[in-house]
Amino acid sequence: MMVKDVQFVMSNSDVAKCPKADKPEYAFIGRSNVGKSSLINMLVNKKKLAKTSSTPGKTQLINHFLVDENWYLVDLPGYGYAKVPKAQKQKFERMISNYILQRTNLVSVFVLVDVRHTPQQIDLEFMEWLGMSNIPFAMVFTKLDKLKRSEIDGKLKKYREKMLETWEELPVQFLTSAESTAGKTELLEYIDSLNSDLGTKF
């Protein structure tokens, strides 16, 4: 699948105000500064669609984009180490959880993980929450270009071993780089296959 057209629809902090749930929807989320905005821009061939910043916590609202008039891509606020007050972090958490649990057309959540780091407890806990909430999700390892192939294999091995301590089987995984566009085709084809499986549901 090639993205031909993408349009910004709206930003808000209330799931009740999101666009009508009449199209399949895919949400992207990860720890602050994981490279989410860069990845989204790479996927849809737009350099400045999602706002990128060297300062964690740039995304602070639920951002909807309509892709090829067929499905929604949703850019969610990051979690973790954003330099915002505790009360604001709690507000983000409520906004994110309400969206994920209440959005009826949400097909899958893409959880972004920086491949350079060892398994982070905050990522593991978030994915555990998704699993317990019966929310389909996939893991998207980012910043592939920052490591050598041998280093990547070692990092992935550690992550998989850690997850298999609590998971019977691992979620779908993608290896990506916003710089080299690695993983772009695979990720978009996965979304396309899910859309096809939905048939006439929407």
Steps between C-alpha positions, in 0.01 A plus 500: 500500500623847408358803678374744238318756710493594867302777662506640852150470647510623859674516836319467829525362853160329519425166335135605471606778263703277267381458140204274434611139549419400143848397382768267636746675728863437597665676792873564547644545848827463687724650763586864455773556241470150351484643147123472455443817299793424271366150438150627421640756257703227331200269465281760330772671294458835674800665663303724734162333546566400861696756700848383596709644778816428696298581811296203630126551540435702181179307422242587764170425326329220308584581138294347219620471140291355217704280267380449142145572622503142625642482852608716792853528630505630857800666662468464877699683771813322617528355847788498743754774537339804344598816685152585618352531851366187670141620471548544124647150469195359679276691262685348204462152649124542545465638148697211350325227697154642428580517130642147479221339704208692350584550133283237331672508159854462637644200317850494645746699710859527380730521802829662406816383676852642454707202386814646661378450855458197722139411588346793684254429779264774387471342153452152642229623738318688225494194274389285793210742554405478132501121519290491816258746337474278189631776275680369188847647462827464315852598602692741279871520573633840390840654417632188331764709322667591830640149561698235315316185392676289766400750769139498382480122522630511857251768605207313345606174666501667842160659439342176386645306793366760742152501349477121490530505879138616510362452146410163348576635155645822371301768317566587137826693474646744249853637464500857373710805430361840413838585347537202265124424467568142615178324596276744316371251244446226757308726738275646232431156352404378847249783535370427151452132588309590816279737302430223248413255778243746634308477175174694517509559876532876446 
